[in-house]
Amino acid sequence: MGGAPKAHRQVIARADRPSRRFSLEAGDLLERSGLDRQNSSTALGRPVRDRKRGRRPRRATYPGPHEIARVCYSEPMAPKISKTDVEWQEQLAPDQYQVLRCEGTERPGTSPLNQEKRQGTYVCVGCGQPLFSSDAKYDSGTGWPSFFAPLPGTLETKADFKGPAPRTEYHCANCGGHHGHVFDDGPDPTGKRYCSNGVVLNFIPDEG
């Protein structure tokens, strides 16, 4: 009867407008991917109106979430170890390949490493690079092996827009293999939680 109340229409209108924070994040991703702000719309298939008849040109529009994901993931990683997809499939078990090379996620509570209490080192199943020390492991209650810090220089991160909310993905700096996501709800001293897929970690116990 007469449409939505005025207050309701205002809320809908505000929800349809992109936030300033989202615009800044989009601009930052475009700059890092080599696309400047002025030409971003053209590069992504959105033509920007040229200045005509003294009219003010339309401001370039930033891409939506799916387009940002394409820009972000178009940045090639440069791992020290490079193998073909066939070589990875020959080396890894199917569940390891799905996580390490396809950025999959194992089901929570399925990794034997959740119960691992010995002292030692957790290494990448793809290349053997040490990633975490047992000194940084803790029980997060999530069902995935968790650590509050990696070994220095062993991981790299990137933005992940595939889920319902942006996350920070981390991967092995040596082979580029996906290992999990890092969150800001971990314990002291870092406050970080490196949520790991146990299927792509090998545990090497300390000798003696």
Phi, psi and omega in degrees: 000096176081008177085184183287151176303157184302315181299321179294319179296324179294320178298317179298318181297318179293323181293332181283344182272135178293145181284158179297322180299317180298319181296320180294319178296320180296317180296321179296318179295321180295319180296318181291334182269003176092006177257124179280162185297320186295326184258009186297320183292319180295318181296331182258018175085017178243099183295142178257132183296129177287161177289118181224142175052034177072006180283148178289128182293149178292136180294139180300137180266139178277156184289159175283178185303319183290324179290323176298319179300320180294320179295315183298312185280356175280349178284112184287136173281154180237071181292157179287332177252126181234124178228158176285163179298324178296318179297320178295318180294327178289326183280322190259152170290156183307317180290327176292318179298319182298322180277308188292320186252342181246007178058040175279181180224130177285157179291138180298146177081005184260347184273128175298341181290345175299327182263004182287120183244355183286161175280137180170200185230140177257123186242158179291131181290340182279325185223352179085006181290131175296132182243319184224147172263150177297340179294337181261001183276142176209164180270107182273348182075011183267341184097359176241145174303131186230147181222150179265355177195144174271171170291145187301134173073013185261342184238154170232157183234162173205161178286140180237115182251015185282337182270187180292338178221150179300140178225171176251115180270146174233149184217162179296128181288345183270318182241355180079007183289137179288137179236333180165205181227152179248136183233162183263037180235028182270179182277174171294153010267357186259332186074010182253150173235108175273100183275111191251150171271111184298335183294339180251021174239141170247138179259129177244108182291151176294147179284144178081000000 
